[in-house]
Structures are given as C-alpha cells and as structure tokens.
Amino acid sequence: MSGEIVLVTGAASGIGRACAVAFANAGAKAVVLADLDEAGGHETAREVARAGAQAEFVPTDVSRPGDVERLIQRVVELYGRLDVAVNNAGIEGRSARLVDQTEADWDRVLDVNAKGVFLCMRAELPQMVRQSSGAIVNMASIAGIVGFTWAAPYVASKHAIIGLTKTAAIEVSKKGVRVNAVAPGIIKTPMIDRVTKGDPQAEAGMVELEPVGRLGTPDEIANAVLWLASDRACFVTGETLVVDGGYVAR
Ligand SMILES: NC(=O)c1ccc[n+]([C@@H]2O[C@H](COP(=O)([O-])OP(=O)(O)OC[C@H]3O[C@@H](n4cnc5c(N)ncnc54)[C@H](O)[C@@H]3O)[C@@H](O)[C@H]2O)c1
C-alpha cells in the first residue's frame, strides 16, 4: 500500500476504523475518513496518524449525493488521486419481521447501505478510470448471500451491494480498475452490540451460529479488504470474498 491514497467510509467505528488503521500500518500515504460521527471520525484520524499516515476526516452522509460528490472532490483536491476506496458505511436497521417493517425502515436502510455504495462508486470510478488504476472494496455481508429473519431491508441492501459490485467490476474491467466486495460473518463491533443490546446470552447465541465457535474481529475483515485492494489480488474482480468463520458453509 506504499504511498497510496485510501478512502474509507464508515471509518468512525468497528470494521471501518480497523480498515483505516490497517491501511496506515501497511504504508498508505494518506487515509481519508468519511462518516456521520465526527467524534469517532476524529478518534480514527488520531489512530491513523499514530500508525504513520496522513489522516483527513470529512463529515459525510453517504446517502446524500452532494456529500459524496464533495467527499471525492476533497480527496482529489488534497492528494490529486484516489487509489483505494472502501465503501463500508452501513446501518443494521430496525429488528422486525418483514410484515412489521415500515416504508421508512426500508428507505433508510436501502438509502445508506445500497444507494450509499452506488453514490460512492458513481463518484469514485471516474477518478480511478482517469488514472487507469484503482481498487474498490464494498462492504457486503453474509446477509448478502443468505436470508436472515427480522432484517429484510438489511438483507435486501446487502444482496444489492453484491450485484452492484459485479456490475461495476464488468463496466471498468478494461480500465485498470478492480471492484470487489467482502462479506463478513458476525463481527464483534458496536453494530453487533446494538443488536444484542449488550446481553451476553444474545451474544452467546450468535457465537453458536459461527462454526469456528467465536465471533470475528474487525482486524480479520481488514486483512481481507487489504488483500483485495492490493496488487496480490490483481486478477480478482467482481468477487465477493466471504470472511465468516464458516457461517455460510453449513
Ligand atoms: N459487524 C458485523 O457483524 C457485520 C457483518 C457483516 C457486514 N457488516 C457491515 O460492515 C460495515 C461496518 O459495520 P460495523 O459492524 O463496523 O458497524 P458500526 O456501527 O460499528 O460502524 C458503522 C459506521 O458507519 C457509519 N455510518 C452509518 N450511517 C452512515 C452514513 N449514512 N454515512 C456515513 N457513515 C455512516 C456509522 O456512524 C459508523 O461509524 C457495515 O456496512 C455493516 O453492514 C458488519
């Protein structure tokens, strides 16, 4: 990642923060951090700086086209290029059966998770195509591969990300730009703490679902993101890499 300019959305917490710090540790020149959460974004910026890369936090709502356009303009204004984009920002939505999900529940989850990835790629790809180089990694989920009860909008949004990833990959396949996704299993982050409401029994129930007998860590997802973004994965595009402790294998 030596000298590279990296963008991470949803960088204020969990998997996004781990990715931002991992790119800094791997030698990135600068990591631009986009998130709604300013306090968390600035904390990640300090961690990135400690790891030896330049850090810039840009307050961003990925569901707003104007915010996303301004974000990419800022990256190019500051650093003149964009080598890697990790489109990771996402929300879990309200836990309810499909028949109890409101239109507002649906709209918010799809707006952030699916439209957010679409808007980010729409802004990132022209810059990468101009450079004839770049790698995008979108954050899908095992919920993009199998169904989950009580999470219909989330499941739909993550299936959408996998389709968007394949389509974008094909569209830029001859332009030196690769587009892939990672599908994490259950990873111990603030998102999962919100879902379990901190109840150890609820967390134990999740651990039971994981064949490896534990939840994943944000760093384990960051490792996969780093590999997909690196030249080691130069023949990999349109792929969704499942990193799930065996969840979808059974
Ligand atoms: N934790 C898991 O088990 C798990 C599993 C599979 C996929 N994922 C996906 O990984 C990604 C990161 O999740 P996490 O577990 O680190 O969650 P998290 O809640 O810890 O972090 C998500 C970050 O996204 C930010 N965000 C939310 N809405 C945003 C918006 N509109 N614009 C910009 N930023 C926004 C939040 O402020 C937060 O900092 C999400 O896309 C999530 O769906 C997580």
The ligand as a MOL file (V3000), in Angstrom:
LIG
                    3D

  0  0  0     0  0            999 V3000
M  V30 BEGIN CTAB
M  V30 COUNTS 44 48 0 0 0
M  V30 BEGIN ATOM
M  V30 1 N -20.4800 -6.3070 12.4730 0
M  V30 2 C -20.9120 -7.2840 11.7130 0
M  V30 3 O -21.1920 -8.4040 12.1880 0
M  V30 4 C -21.0580 -7.0810 10.2340 0
M  V30 5 C -21.2870 -8.2210 9.4440 0
M  V30 6 C -21.4050 -8.0740 8.0660 0
M  V30 7 C -21.3160 -6.8200 7.4930 0
M  V30 8 N -21.1090 -5.7220 8.2850 0 CHG=1
M  V30 9 C -21.0380 -4.4420 7.6110 0
M  V30 10 O -19.8240 -3.8100 7.9060 0
M  V30 11 C -19.9850 -2.3990 7.8260 0
M  V30 12 C -19.4320 -1.7680 9.0910 0
M  V30 13 O -20.1980 -2.2570 10.1930 0
M  V30 14 P -19.6880 -2.2560 11.7030 0
M  V30 15 O -20.0710 -3.5630 12.2720 0
M  V30 16 O -18.2960 -1.7660 11.7690 0 CHG=-1
M  V30 17 O -20.7310 -1.1800 12.3080 0
M  V30 18 P -20.5060 0.1430 13.1760 0
M  V30 19 O -21.8860 0.5940 13.5170 0
M  V30 20 O -19.5290 -0.1090 14.2490 0
M  V30 21 O -19.8570 1.1550 12.1270 0
M  V30 22 C -20.5980 1.6850 11.0660 0
M  V30 23 C -20.1240 3.1030 10.7890 0
M  V30 24 O -20.8730 3.6170 9.6770 0
M  V30 25 C -21.2470 4.9440 9.9800 0
M  V30 26 N -22.4230 5.3460 9.2180 0
M  V30 27 C -23.7010 4.9270 9.3780 0
M  V30 28 N -24.5140 5.5520 8.5180 0
M  V30 29 C -23.7260 6.3750 7.7890 0
M  V30 30 C -23.9960 7.2930 6.7480 0
M  V30 31 N -25.2280 7.4980 6.2770 0
M  V30 32 N -22.9530 7.9830 6.2130 0
M  V30 33 C -21.6890 7.7890 6.6900 0
M  V30 34 N -21.3920 6.9520 7.6830 0
M  V30 35 C -22.4030 6.2520 8.2310 0
M  V30 36 C -21.5130 4.9340 11.4860 0
M  V30 37 O -21.5030 6.2480 12.0260 0
M  V30 38 C -20.3870 4.0410 11.9700 0
M  V30 39 O -19.2360 4.7940 12.2630 0
M  V30 40 C -21.4790 -2.1560 7.5930 0
M  V30 41 O -21.7140 -1.9490 6.2180 0
M  V30 42 C -22.1000 -3.4540 8.0590 0
M  V30 43 O -23.3410 -3.6910 7.4420 0
M  V30 44 C -20.9750 -5.8370 9.6410 0
M  V30 END ATOM
M  V30 BEGIN BOND
M  V30 1 1 1 2
M  V30 2 2 2 3
M  V30 3 1 2 4
M  V30 4 1 4 5
M  V30 5 2 4 44
M  V30 6 2 5 6
M  V30 7 1 6 7
M  V30 8 2 7 8
M  V30 9 1 8 9
M  V30 10 1 8 44
M  V30 11 1 9 10
M  V30 12 1 9 42
M  V30 13 1 10 11
M  V30 14 1 11 12
M  V30 15 1 11 40
M  V30 16 1 12 13
M  V30 17 1 13 14
M  V30 18 2 14 15
M  V30 19 1 14 16
M  V30 20 1 14 17
M  V30 21 1 17 18
M  V30 22 2 18 19
M  V30 23 1 18 20
M  V30 24 1 18 21
M  V30 25 1 21 22
M  V30 26 1 22 23
M  V30 27 1 23 24
M  V30 28 1 23 38
M  V30 29 1 24 25
M  V30 30 1 25 26
M  V30 31 1 25 36
M  V30 32 1 26 27
M  V30 33 1 26 35
M  V30 34 2 27 28
M  V30 35 1 28 29
M  V30 36 1 29 30
M  V30 37 2 29 35
M  V30 38 1 30 31
M  V30 39 2 30 32
M  V30 40 1 32 33
M  V30 41 2 33 34
M  V30 42 1 34 35
M  V30 43 1 36 37
M  V30 44 1 36 38
M  V30 45 1 38 39
M  V30 46 1 40 41
M  V30 47 1 40 42
M  V30 48 1 42 43
M  V30 END BOND
M  V30 END CTAB
M  END
